[in-house]
Amino acid sequence: MPATPAVEFDGIRKTFGATTALDGVSFAIPEGAVHALLGENGAGKSTAVKLLAGLLRPTEGTIRIHGRPHAGASPRAAHALGVQTAFQEMTLVRDLTVLDNILLPYAPMGPTGLIRRTAARAAVAGHLEALGFAVDLDAEIAELELSVRQKIEIARALWRRPRVLLLDEPTSTLAGRDVDWLGEIIAAERKRGTTVVFITHRMREVRAFCDSLTILRNGRHIVSGPVAGISDAEVIEKIIGRSIEQTFPPRPAAAPLGAPVFGVRDLSVGTKLAGVSLDLHRGEILGIAGLQGMGQQDLFLACFGMTELRAGSILVDGRPVRLGSPADAIRANVAIGLVPEDRKTEGLFLKLSGRTNASIPVVSRFAPRGLIDGAAETRAVGAAFDAVEVDRRALFTRAGAFSGGNQQKIAISRWLVAESRILLLFDPTRGIDVGTKHELYRMMRAYVAAGGSILFHSTEIPELIHLSDRVLVLYDGRIAAELAGEAITEPAIMRPALGHDHAGQAA
């Protein structure tokens, strides 16, 4: 008799009004497996996760957890079945401490109904130590970097000892050693018998961590099977319904660099970035590589006027400029735009329409007499939406109603409306499916071909290799290496990124 699956979807249909998010989906995940759930943004992955997490109820069909029906009544009902989730769009309470977030909502109570904080603190500290994760338990979540918050989200799910662990894009904010840390955790949970459902867009991690996979497309089940039985090309074709002959657009023929349009000199920012100098040229994509916390975020924020300089200067067209705020970066003679790390909290107003989001930095251009010329605003934003291939219904629909990929397109279109000539792209494909990534790659190449310039950081090394004309590698807040053309390879990036010189010796 075959073993009872840990997770089973049987004819699951989920509708939201006229929209069908899942359409008759059926698949099963064996107990103790690490199972990848793949698909484009909008394919139904997030809906499937929310059904398992008890945040939604299916419209039709049955979900079973270890053979027991799961009606999706509530998160507590899911917890009772052993299901825990670490979400990409994190559920941590920003104004509470790390300790309080991990304890919520199951803090140990004494006989008087009060939380036994001393015992709870010791237990949480031991839990984090066992995970190899050091963090101040009294720090407020809002004070922590995005990658640290993601690790706390994962640690909280593990604190509850799940039988089924749902990891929703857990590596979208992690890089390098943090991804390795997660891989060790997944291996330990597999050994303990936990079933892990791993939602990701990164095939390298699927191959490294997962036994089996399921692909969804347009709300329908396409295929399930062992990871070893399907090639990367087949995965991409099944995810998007067509083949991508070349994931990255061809690199243009090398040409002499013109005068720089943007640069920094001896820039020191915060506690990490120290004495960095660089030049960005017209028509160039300049990649910034580095492991988490090497100063890349400070660099990008400083270049957009969002943090104070300790030392150094910023140059536009060879002349020093003072960027005291983003308003200084946006003004016409500077024309810098930033796509930040976290689009939902830093890049967009999710409750406002796509049109408002795209025009808001330069809305005064559409209000010469104090009143917004709606027709002119719509024309400008519509043209930008066409350029980034986002549906024009985004003009009138709130940004939060769209998938992550389309939200990122709206965030980028803002700077096309503003006529920015310098784009600062900080990990712009984070949490985006392969099809949308391909569209953004083509947009980047078209932007620089038209004379724009891009400063580009990515946590995915292949993106830096295939998209950048030059790459600067940061280590310990300084530029450890500069690479160009065919010299941009993964080993050439990773050696200095890990603190090794060109001879392979520790720096």
Secondary structure as UniProt FT lines:
FT   STRAND          7..16
FT   TURN            17..18
FT   STRAND          19..29
FT   TURN            31..32
FT   STRAND          34..38
FT   TURN            41..42
FT   HELIX           45..52
FT   TURN            53..54
FT   STRAND          60..65
FT   TURN            66..67
FT   STRAND          68..70
FT   HELIX           75..80
FT   TURN            81..82
FT   STRAND          83..86
FT   TURN            94..95
FT   HELIX           98..103
FT   TURN            104..105
FT   TURN            111..112
FT   HELIX           117..130
FT   TURN            131..132
FT   TURN            137..138
FT   HELIX           141..143
FT   HELIX           146..159
FT   STRAND          164..168
FT   TURN            170..173
FT   HELIX           177..192
FT   STRAND          195..199
FT   HELIX           203..209
FT   STRAND          212..217
FT   TURN            218..219
FT   STRAND          220..226
FT   HELIX           227..229
FT   HELIX           232..240
FT   STRAND          260..269
FT   TURN            270..272
FT   STRAND          273..281
FT   TURN            282..283
FT   STRAND          285..289
FT   TURN            292..293
FT   HELIX           296..303
FT   TURN            304..305
FT   STRAND          309..316
FT   TURN            317..318
FT   STRAND          319..321
FT   HELIX           326..330
FT   TURN            332..334
FT   STRAND          336..339
FT   HELIX           343..347
FT   TURN            350..351
FT   HELIX           354..359
FT   HELIX           360..366
FT   TURN            368..369
FT   HELIX           374..388
FT   HELIX           392..395
FT   HELIX           399..401
FT   HELIX           404..417
FT   TURN            418..419
FT   STRAND          422..426
FT   TURN            428..431
FT   HELIX           434..449
FT   TURN            450..451
FT   STRAND          453..457
FT   HELIX           461..467
FT   STRAND          470..475
FT   TURN            476..477
FT   STRAND          478..484
FT   HELIX           485..487
FT   HELIX           490..497
FT   TURN            498..499
FT   TURN            502..503
//
